[in-house]
Amino acid sequence: LNSSHSGGTKAKFETFNFNGTLKTVMVDGLNYPVVLTASNVYSTLQGSTDIVGASVVKEFKDHLFFTKNDLITFSVPFDETDYTPADGAGSFRLNSRCTGMAIFRTQLICFAEDEIKNLSGSSVLDFALNTITDKLGCLEPDTIQEVGGDVLYLGPDGVRFLGGTDAFGDFALQLASRQIT
C-alpha cells in the first residue's frame, strides 16, 4: 500500500457495503486498518486509536468490529470512519486476548483464549454480550471455520464444534478430534 504500512503480521480482510460501494477492510496486527474500494482507492481508518494494531475484523449488523488484545471496538452503523460513542459506536472487553470472531446465525461469536461469548442485538442500544463458555476458548484464529452449518475451532484439547442446537442461543460444545498433543 504505502511505506507508512509496514511490519504487520498476518493480514485479515472483510468485505462490506454500507453505502452502495463494495469495500474491503484489512487489518494486520500493527498498523491502522486500511479500506480498499473496487476502484483501487484506499484510505486509512484513523477514527480511533483503539483500532490501531487490530488483528481481526468482522462486519456485523452494519458495524465494523475490530479486535485488539482483549478489546473489541465497533464503528457506528453504516460508517466505517466514525467511532464516536454518542453516534452508536462502542467497545467491550473480554477476560483474555480475543483470538477471533465468527458470524453464527444472528450472533457475533467472540472467541478468546479462555472463553467464548456471543453478541446479539442490532445496535449499541440492544447489543447483549452473553457467555457461551468460560471454561475453554480458541487457541488460533485461523482455525475458526464454518463447516456444514457449524463452527469449528482449535480448543486446548483439539478441534471442537461450537455446536449450536436448534434452540436459539443454546450451545453444545463438542470435541471433533482426538486430543492434539
C-alpha positions in Angstrom: 0.0 0.0 0.0 2.5 2.6 1.1 5.6 3.0 3.3 3.5 4.0 6.3 2.0 0.5 6.5 4.8 -1.9 7.1 5.9 -4.5 9.6 2.5 -6.0 10.2 1.9 -9.7 10.8 -0.7 -11.8 9.0 -3.4 -9.7 7.2 -7.1 -10.3 7.7 -9.8 -9.0 5.3 -13.5 -8.4 5.5 -15.8 -7.1 2.7 -18.7 -4.8 3.4 -21.1 -2.5 1.7 -22.6 0.3 3.8 -23.4 2.9 1.1 -23.7 1.1 -2.2 -20.0 0.8 -2.7 -18.3 -2.5 -2.1 -15.3 -2.1 0.1 -12.7 -4.3 1.8 -11.1 -3.5 5.1 -7.7 -5.0 6.0 -6.0 -5.3 9.4 -2.5 -6.6 10.1 -2.0 -6.6 13.8 0.3 -3.5 13.8 -1.0 -0.6 11.7 -4.2 1.4 11.2 -6.8 -0.6 9.3 -7.0 0.2 5.6 -10.1 0.3 3.4 -9.9 -0.5 -0.3 -12.6 0.1 -2.8 -13.3 -1.8 -6.1 -11.6 1.1 -8.0 -8.4 0.6 -6.1 -8.7 3.6 -3.9 -7.6 3.1 -0.3 -7.8 5.1 2.9 -6.5 4.6 6.4 -9.1 4.3 9.2 -7.9 6.8 11.8 -11.1 7.3 13.7 -10.0 5.7 16.9 -6.6 4.7 18.4 -8.4 1.6 19.7 -8.3 0.0 16.2 -4.6 0.6 15.6 -3.0 -2.8 15.6 -6.3 -4.7 15.3 -5.7 -8.3 14.4 -9.2 -9.4 13.3 -12.1 -7.5 11.7 -15.7 -8.6 11.0 -18.8 -6.8 9.7 -21.8 -7.5 11.8 -25.2 -5.7 11.8 -23.8 -2.8 9.7 -20.9 -2.1 12.0 -17.2 -3.0 11.7 -15.9 -4.9 14.7 -12.1 -4.9 15.4 -10.2 -7.0 17.9 -7.0 -5.8 19.7 -5.8 -7.9 22.5 -8.9 -8.2 24.9 -10.7 -5.2 23.5 -13.4 -5.3 20.8 -14.2 -1.9 19.2 -17.1 -1.3 16.8 -18.0 1.6 14.5 -21.3 3.4 14.2 -23.9 1.8 11.9 -23.2 2.3 8.2 -20.0 4.3 8.7 -16.6 2.7 9.0 -14.9 6.0 9.8 -16.9 7.1 12.9 -16.1 5.6 16.4 -18.0 8.2 18.4 -20.0 6.5 21.3 -22.7 9.2 21.1 -23.3 8.2 17.4 -23.6 4.5 18.2 -20.1 3.2 18.3 -18.6 1.4 21.3 -16.3 -1.3 22.7 -16.2 -4.1 25.2 -13.5 -6.2 26.8 -13.1 -10.0 27.1 -11.3 -11.7 30.0 -8.4 -12.6 27.8 -7.0 -12.0 24.3 -9.6 -12.2 21.6 -8.4 -14.8 19.1 -11.2 -14.4 16.6 -14.8 -13.8 15.6 -17.4 -15.6 13.6 -20.9 -14.8 12.5 -23.3 -17.7 13.5 -27.0 -17.3 12.8 -27.8 -13.8 14.1 -24.9 -13.6 16.5 -21.3 -12.5 16.5 -19.3 -15.2 18.3 -16.2 -13.8 20.1 -13.5 -16.3 20.8 -10.9 -15.6 23.4 -8.1 -17.7 24.7 -10.2 -19.0 27.7 -13.8 -18.1 26.9 -16.4 -17.8 24.2 -19.0 -15.1 24.2 -21.8 -14.2 21.8 -23.1 -10.8 20.9 -26.7 -10.5 19.9 -28.8 -7.5 19.0 -28.6 -5.0 16.2 -27.1 -1.7 17.7 -25.5 -0.3 20.7 -29.0 0.2 22.1 -29.7 -3.5 22.3 -26.4 -5.3 22.0 -26.1 -8.1 24.6 -22.9 -9.9 25.4 -23.5 -13.4 26.8 -21.2 -16.2 27.9 -21.3 -19.4 25.9 -18.5 -20.9 28.0 -15.9 -19.6 30.4 -14.1 -22.9 30.7 -12.3 -23.1 27.3 -11.5 -20.9 24.3 -9.9 -20.8 20.9 -6.1 -21.0 20.6 -5.7 -19.9 17.0 -7.8 -17.5 14.9 -7.1 -19.2 11.6 -8.8 -22.4 12.9 -12.3 -20.8 13.2 -14.2 -22.1 10.2 -17.8 -22.7 9.3 -18.3 -26.2 8.1 -21.6 -27.8 7.3 -23.7 -25.3 9.3 -21.5 -25.4 12.4 -18.4 -23.5 13.5 -15.2 -25.4 14.2 -12.2 -24.1 16.1 -9.0 -25.3 17.8 -9.5 -25.6 21.5 -7.0 -26.6 24.1 -7.8 -30.3 23.7 -8.3 -30.5 20.0 -10.7 -29.3 17.2 -14.1 -28.5 18.6 -17.6 -27.8 17.2 -19.3 -24.8 18.5 -22.4 -26.9 18.0 -25.3 -24.6 18.0 -28.5 -26.5 18.6 -31.9 -25.7 17.1 -32.8 -23.7 20.2 -31.8 -20.1 19.8 -28.8 -19.2 22.0 -28.3 -22.8 23.2 -24.9 -24.2 22.5 -23.4 -27.7 23.0 -19.6 -27.7 22.8 -18.3 -31.0 21.3 -14.9 -32.3 20.6 -14.4 -33.1 16.9 -11.0 -34.7 17.1 -8.8 -36.6 19.4 -6.7 -34.6 21.8 -3.9 -32.9 20.0 -0.5 -33.0 21.8 
